[in-house]
Amino acid sequence: MQKEGVLNKYKFSIIVPVYNAEKFLEECIESVLNQSIGFKENVQLILVNDGSKDNSGEMCEKYFQRFPENIIYIDKENGGVADARNAGMERIEGEYAAFLDSDDYYSQTMLENVYRFFKQKKDAFDVCVCRLEHVGDFYGKEHALSWRFENGNQVIDLKVNPEYVQSAIGNSVFRSEAIHDVRFDRSLQTAEDALFNTFVILKRLKLGICADATYFYRRFERGNSLTGTIRMQKAFYLDIPQNYYLYLIEYSKNRYGFVPAYVQHLIRYDIQWRKYIPEAICQLNAEERNAYIQMMKQTLKCIDDEVISTHDGLNQYRRLYLFLLKYGIQILDEATLQSGVLYYKDLRLINFTAPSVLKVTAIELNENTAYIEGLVTDCLPRAEKKIFLCSNSGERIPIHLEYGKAGFVAGYVGEHVAEIGNFKVEIPISPCIKWKFTLEFNQDAITLNPNFDESVGVSRKHKESFFVSGRYIVKYRKKKICFYKNTFKTRLASGFRYRKELRSQFAKGRK
């Protein structure tokens, strides 16, 4: 890599680590050659063959022969993606640098738009983030961080907006001067890119968001890709918590004396993808499972409660689990229920009015009787709660939950965070009768707001949805299951309102 202050030969240096990549390598390289900024004039391409056993090396050699002035070809023994990127960094001659994976590719105007953005903002940041779009098995699926681009190009002060995290390396573009003293950690099989990004970002805590530049990320559902297999390896449960989370926490404390909010959000973002995979956890012995849990507890103790409470990819029961790890299981014994929300001191744990608490899976009618089946996700002590179906005429039908058949919400190594109980209840019905689900806990009563299985026929999303069964029309309105007499007038009114709502939603979708 050129030293700081030295005049750059190119505008961009693109490093491509290559390992058994012959299937997609041509598309990858051609996306660089066809950049609108002008490849020959402005781009250096560094191809690093990391001991490929297929035709990848020969493909790299051919491109090198075509463009010897612009392409550097490094042929080395296999050492992993971090080692390959580090080798390529030694040859950087561009003002800006990026790392392109060999099965991904760039939009045609990506480098031109990134360069313009850097210059417009007078290099106010060291890392520019491009929009990321999935190709391959995840084609069309929106990336979890796509919201960052909703306001177009902007410079983010991460002291003010620490939630704008960036862990992926492919859609990051760096000022070369900012990375001359940073390298990828070869001991990590994954998350080495997040560490690299973070070390650079922490230098100024600024991030450029370039919404008009796109990186196409080829993600695989299964197979031999690293993302598909790393969760089945011990390193995911033992090395990453130690060498990524805790290492970054210790690094931050040594540098700042505290853990910046940006680092907390970054770790929290990564943690949200950790789930219980029985086939993987069974590979860990009891000592390793305990070590894994202890490292996660140690990590969470360094993350503020409001960061853990961030609403993103975690449902409320998995967020509850993070708090249980941080504070201990006893917080449920000290929790109180206020206005339908379970609190530990001032910490919001579970909202019992959320649809994730109760799901109705079936409603069947027989003459003047309805049979309702469903599931309840339960994290409360069993002896202290009661669930009823209560009618507008004053009837109370108790609901008895059966545990074991429907499963449970699992912690990292299979702990039971919440039990899932199933029920089947029989209720009498008559015209205009309405029933609501009520949870009673510690002398508090709250009305539950269930979700409905698609097969039921009514919906929380469509307020006027209904189905007809024999003598009755069944609706769900204002947190109540309602039964109306099946007459032409009622059907007409119900059908008209439902169709009207659907037309309204369709019109909104076309805007």
Secondary structure, 3 states (H helix, E strand, C coil): CCCCCCCCCEEEEEEEEECCCCCCHHHHHHHHHCCCCCHHHHEEEEEEEECCCCCHHHHHHHHHHHCCCCEEEEEECCCCHHHHHHHHHCCCCEEEEEECCCCCEECCCHHHHHHHHHHHCCCCCCEEEEEEEEEECCCCCCCCCHHHHCCCCEEEECCCCCCCCCCCCCCEEEEHHHHCCCCCCCCCCCCHHHHHHHHHHCCCCEEEEEEEEEEEEEECCCCCCHHHHHHHCHHHHHHHHHHHHHHHHHHHHHHHCCCCHHHHHHHHHHHCCCCCCHHHHCCCCHHHHHHHHHHHHHHHCCCCHHHHCCCCCCCHHHHHHHHHHHHCHHHHCCCEEECCEEEECCEEEEECCCCCCEEEEEEEEECCEEEEEEEEEECCCHHHEEEEEEECCCCEEEECCEEEEEEEEECCCCCEEEEEEEEEEEEECCCCEEEEEEEEECCEEEECCCEECCCCCCCCCCCCCEEEECCEEEEEECCEEEEEECCHHHHHHHHHHHHHHHHHHHHHHHC
